[in-house]
Amino acid sequence: MKTQNFEKQLPDGYKTALYINAKSPKFGIIFNLIALAVLVVVMVVAVIPVLNKDVSVTVVDETPLLLVWVVFMAAMVAYIVLHELVHGIAYKALTGQKLTFGMSWSCAFCGVPDIYVYRRTALISLVSPLAVFTLILLPLTVWLYSVNLIYYFVSAFLLGLHLGGCSGDIYVLLLLLFRFRDKETLIKDTGPEQFFCTRE
């Protein structure tokens, strides 16, 4: 049964052109190192404007460090959960099908394991968390720079975690934009695994 956004079964004439698995040691190590590198770059960029700022009043403002730690940990856990939920919301809105969520040593994930989604559907799901949380965290970080430097660095860290954590999504996004450009490309997304299927 053909629908606008997905197929229940892989149609005749399709073959798997590429398979990636985020649980594989090679993939997991490479993309976690990329995520770490992105986080470091974001934090270095966040430190640069502070070097020329008079921080004597802003930093020593009796901000309770325990509270900062609790806020940081809660925000980090909430971000990871919400990131995958945004993937899921996009998939659910476009397919109405069963979702799967989970976490492995290398990544958190959301997928639609029982169907094959068309390229457009996959693109929307991939871009959604990247766009949503960049639009939230970037302005928040800029605003906190002039409000409270401690929370500024917390927000900057979350922004770096977000951008770095999207490295796997960005990789798949680039594959769809530059390698799998046919709108009839189908992807079976189990969460940690993606099967890219093209017409023979």
C-alpha positions as CSV (number, residue, x, y, z in Angstrom):
1,M,0.0,0.0,0.0
2,K,1.6,3.2,-1.1
3,T,1.1,6.3,1.0
4,Q,2.5,9.8,0.7
5,N,5.1,9.4,3.4
6,F,5.9,5.7,3.8
7,E,5.6,2.1,2.6
8,K,4.5,-0.8,4.8
9,Q,6.7,-3.1,2.8
10,L,9.8,-2.5,0.6
11,P,8.4,-2.3,-3.0
12,D,9.6,-4.6,-5.7
13,G,12.7,-3.2,-7.6
14,Y,14.3,-1.8,-4.5
15,K,17.6,-2.8,-2.9
16,T,19.6,-1.8,0.2
17,A,22.2,0.6,-1.0
18,L,23.7,1.5,2.4
19,Y,23.4,0.3,6.0
20,I,24.6,2.2,9.0
21,N,24.4,1.1,12.7
22,A,25.0,3.6,15.4
23,K,25.7,0.8,17.9
24,S,28.7,-0.4,15.9
25,P,32.0,0.3,17.7
26,K,33.5,2.2,14.7
27,F,30.4,4.4,14.2
28,G,29.9,5.0,17.9
29,I,33.5,6.0,18.6
30,I,33.9,8.2,15.6
31,F,30.6,10.1,16.1
32,N,31.1,10.5,19.8
33,L,34.6,11.9,19.2
34,I,33.0,14.3,16.7
35,A,30.4,15.3,19.3
36,L,33.1,15.9,21.8
37,A,35.1,18.0,19.4
38,V,32.0,20.1,18.6
39,L,31.3,20.6,22.3
40,V,34.9,21.8,22.9
41,V,34.7,24.2,19.9
42,V,31.4,25.7,21.2
43,M,32.9,26.1,24.8
44,V,36.0,27.8,23.4
45,V,33.8,30.2,21.4
46,A,31.7,30.8,24.5
47,V,34.8,31.7,26.5
48,I,36.2,34.2,24.0
49,P,33.7,37.1,24.7
50,V,34.1,36.5,28.5
51,L,37.9,37.2,28.3
52,N,37.1,40.9,27.6
53,K,34.3,41.2,30.1
54,D,34.5,42.5,33.6
55,V,33.2,39.4,35.5
56,S,33.9,40.4,39.0
57,V,30.3,41.3,39.8
58,T,28.6,38.8,37.4
59,V,30.4,35.7,38.5
60,V,30.5,36.4,42.2
61,D,26.8,36.8,42.5
62,E,26.2,34.2,45.1
63,T,24.6,31.8,42.6
64,P,24.2,28.5,44.5
65,L,26.5,26.1,42.8
66,L,24.5,23.1,44.0
67,L,21.4,24.6,42.3
68,V,23.5,25.2,39.1
69,W,24.5,21.6,39.1
70,V,20.9,20.4,39.6
71,V,19.7,22.7,36.8
72,F,22.5,21.5,34.6
73,M,21.9,17.8,35.1
74,A,18.1,18.1,34.8
75,A,18.4,20.2,31.6
76,M,20.9,17.7,30.1
77,V,18.6,14.7,30.8
78,A,15.5,16.7,29.6
79,Y,17.3,17.7,26.4
80,I,18.2,14.1,25.5
81,V,14.6,13.0,26.1
82,L,13.1,15.9,24.3
83,H,15.5,15.6,21.3
84,E,14.2,12.1,20.7
85,L,10.6,13.0,21.3
86,V,10.9,15.7,18.6
87,H,12.1,13.0,16.2
88,G,9.1,10.9,17.3
89,I,6.6,13.7,17.0
90,A,7.7,14.3,13.4
91,Y,7.6,10.6,12.5
92,K,4.2,10.2,14.3
93,A,2.7,13.2,12.5
94,L,3.9,12.0,9.1
95,T,3.2,8.3,9.4
96,G,1.0,7.6,12.4
97,Q,3.0,4.4,12.9
98,K,4.5,2.7,16.0
99,L,7.7,4.4,17.3
100,T,10.6,2.9,19.2
101,F,12.8,4.7,21.7
102,G,15.9,3.6,23.4
103,M,19.5,4.3,24.4
104,S,22.7,2.4,23.8
105,W,26.3,3.0,24.8
106,S,26.8,5.2,21.8
107,C,23.5,7.2,21.4
108,A,19.9,7.8,22.3
109,F,17.5,7.0,19.4
110,C,14.0,7.1,18.0
111,G,12.8,5.1,15.0
112,V,9.8,3.7,13.1
113,P,11.0,0.1,12.7
114,D,7.9,-1.4,11.0
115,I,7.9,0.8,7.9
116,Y,10.0,2.3,5.1
117,V,9.8,6.1,5.1
118,Y,10.3,8.2,2.0
119,R,13.3,10.6,1.8
120,R,11.1,13.7,2.6
121,T,9.7,12.1,5.7
122,A,13.2,11.2,6.9
123,L,14.5,14.7,6.2
124,I,11.8,16.3,8.2
125,S,12.4,14.0,11.2
126,L,16.1,14.6,11.0
127,V,16.0,18.4,10.8
128,S,13.3,18.9,13.5
129,P,15.4,18.5,16.7
130,L,18.4,20.3,15.1
131,A,16.2,23.3,14.2
132,V,14.0,23.4,17.3
133,F,16.8,23.2,19.9
134,T,19.2,25.5,18.0
135,L,16.4,28.1,17.9
136,I,15.9,27.7,21.7
137,L,19.5,27.3,23.0
138,L,21.3,29.8,20.8
139,P,19.2,32.9,21.8
140,L,19.0,31.6,25.4
141,T,22.8,31.5,25.5
142,V,23.2,34.9,24.0
143,W,20.7,36.4,26.5
144,L,22.3,34.7,29.5
145,Y,25.6,36.3,28.6
146,S,24.3,39.6,29.9
147,V,22.3,38.1,32.8
148,N,24.4,35.5,34.6
149,L,27.7,34.1,33.3
150,I,27.4,30.8,35.3
151,Y,24.1,30.0,33.6
152,Y,25.5,31.3,30.3
153,F,28.2,28.6,30.5
154,V,25.6,26.0,31.4
155,S,23.5,27.0,28.4
156,A,26.6,27.1,26.1
157,F,27.5,23.6,27.3
158,L,23.9,22.4,26.5
159,L,24.2,24.1,23.0
160,G,27.5,22.3,22.4
161,L,26.0,19.0,23.6
162,H,23.1,19.6,21.3
163,L,25.1,20.4,18.2
164,G,27.6,17.7,18.9
165,G,24.8,15.2,19.7
166,C,23.3,16.0,16.3
167,S,26.4,14.8,14.5
168,G,24.8,11.5,13.6
169,D,21.6,13.2,12.4
170,I,23.7,15.6,10.4
171,Y,25.6,12.7,8.8
172,V,22.4,11.1,7.7
173,L,21.0,14.4,6.6
174,L,24.1,15.0,4.4
175,L,23.7,11.5,2.9
176,L,20.1,12.3,1.9
177,L,21.0,15.7,0.6
178,F,24.0,14.7,-1.5
179,R,24.1,10.9,-2.1
180,F,20.4,9.8,-1.9
181,R,18.8,12.7,-3.8
182,D,16.0,10.6,-5.4
183,K,12.7,11.5,-3.7
184,E,11.7,7.8,-4.1
185,T,14.5,6.7,-1.8
186,L,13.2,4.7,1.2
187,I,14.7,4.4,4.6
188,K,14.0,1.8,7.2
189,D,14.9,3.5,10.5
190,T,14.9,1.2,13.5
191,G,16.4,3.9,15.7
192,P,20.1,2.9,15.8
193,E,20.0,1.4,12.4
194,Q,19.2,2.9,9.0
195,F,18.7,1.0,5.8
196,F,18.9,3.2,2.7
197,C,16.9,1.6,-0.1
198,T,17.0,2.7,-3.7
199,R,15.4,1.5,-6.9
200,E,17.5,-0.9,-8.9
